[in-house]
Amino acid sequence: MRDSVSPTAEHTRDLQWMQHALALAARARDEDNEIPVGAVIVDAAGRLLGEGWNRNIREHDPSAHAEIIAMRQAGRALSNHRLVGCTLYVTLEPCAMCAMAMVHARIARVVYAAADPKTGAAGSVFDLLQDARHNHRVEVRGGLLAELAGPMLTAFFRAKRGKI
């Protein structure tokens, strides 16, 4: 169960952590020439437990999505594979792989910036986080700072296509 905070305090906290995730997304783009996605996991008290940015190409690992890297760090920080009560902030709507990892980890809440109309699994294409067939559901908030994350992703892909 998450701590009880006022809606205004929760929104302020959400903005703070999404800005951190956006900085990580820029790092993926600038340092590794990866798709600019960043993710942060915090516990119910608002403490940072894990962070990540896309590293698929750099690490030659198809599972090295920002969310997975952040969940691995958070699991180590808690010495537990369950991330009960935690919130995951990510700059792009999670894919099916990441969404199911969140369900299995028992993440309490996901806040994402830009929707993914092609492979989004938090309501855009699939709704894996809220599927009643699972024994755990993840609260979802989408669109926070999408006006910053969306253009970052669009510019990245336009630049990639321009190089081909």
N, C-alpha and C positions, 0 to 999 in steps of 0.2 A: 504494500500500500504506500502510495506517495504521501509526503508530508502535505499538510494543508497550508496553502499559500493563497493569497488573494489573487483574483484574475489579473490585476495590474502587475503584481509582483511576478506572477508566472510569465506574463507576456514580456516583461523586462528581462527576466532570466532567459527566456526563449530567444530573444533578440541577441543578447550577449553571446550565447553559445552558438547561434547560427552565424554570427559574424566571425567567430573563431573557426567554424567549419569552412566558411568562405575563404578565409586566409589559407587554410590547408588545401583547398581546391586550387587556389592560385599557385601554391607550392608544387602541386602535382603537374600543373601546366608548365610552370617556369623552370623547375629543376629537372623534371623527368620527361617532359613532353608527353604526359599521360592525359587522358580525359580528365578535365578538372572537376573532380568530385572529392569533397572532404567530409569527414564524419567525426563526431565527438560523442562520448558517452559520459554522462554524469549520474551520480547517485541522487537519492531523494533529498539529501542535504545540499546538493549543488556542487559537490566536489568532482573534479575531473578524474575519471578512472581510465580512460583510453581515448586515443585519437588516431586517425589514419587518413591517408589519401590514396587514391588509386595508384597501384604499383604493378599492374598486370604485366606490362611490357618489361619494366626494369627487373622484376623478379622472375619472369618467365613462368607466371603462375596465374592461371585463369580464375582462381578464387581470391586473388589479392585485391578485392574491392575495398574501398575505404571503410565500409561498414564492418567487413569481416576483420580487417586489421584492428579497428577500434574495439571490436568485441573480444578479440584475442587478448589485447592489452588489458581490458577491463576484467576479464576472467582471471588473468594472472594477478591483477591488483587485489581482487577479492578472494583469491585462492578458491574459486568456485566457477563451475561452468554455467551456473544460473546467475542471471543478472537481474534478479527480482528488485522491483522498485526503481529501476534505472530508466533514464530517458536517453534516446539516441537522436542526435541532430545530424542531418545529412543534407547536402546541397542538391541532390537529385533523388527523386522518388525511387525507393529500393526496387531492385529486380527480384525475381522469384527466388533465386538462391539466397540472397541476403534476407528477404522477408521470412523465409522458412527458418533460417538460422536465428532470427529474432524471436520467432515463435518458440523454437526449442530452447532458447536462452531465457525465456520468460521475461523479455524486455517489457516494461510497463507501458512505454509511450514512445512513439516515433514522431518527430517533427521534421518535415522535409521542405525544401524550398521549391525547386522547379518540378513540375509534373513530367512524367515520361510517357507520352502517348503511344509509344511503340512497345515498351516492355515493362511499364510500371506495374508493380504488384501490390500497391497500397491503395487501389481504387481506380486507377486510370484504365488499365487493361484487365488486370486480375485484382481480386480483393483478398489476398491470402492472409493478411493480418487480422481481418475481422471475420474470417470464415467460421461459421458455427460448427463445422465438423471438427475443428481443432479443439484440444482441451485447454488452450490458452488463446486469448485474443489480445491484441495490442491496440491501445488507443492511438489514433492517427490525427495529426494536424498537418495539413498541406498548404503550400503557398507562401510560407513565411520568407520574406526577402527574395521571392521568385523574380522580382524585377532586377535583381543583381545576379542571381545564379543563372537564370535563363540566357541572358545575353553573353555571359562568360562561356557557356557551353556552345551557343550558336557561333560565336566568333572563333572558337577553337576548331569546330568542324568546318567552317568556311575556309579557314586558313589551311587545314589539312587537304581539303578538296582542291584548293588553289595550287598546292604543291604537286599534285598528281598529274 
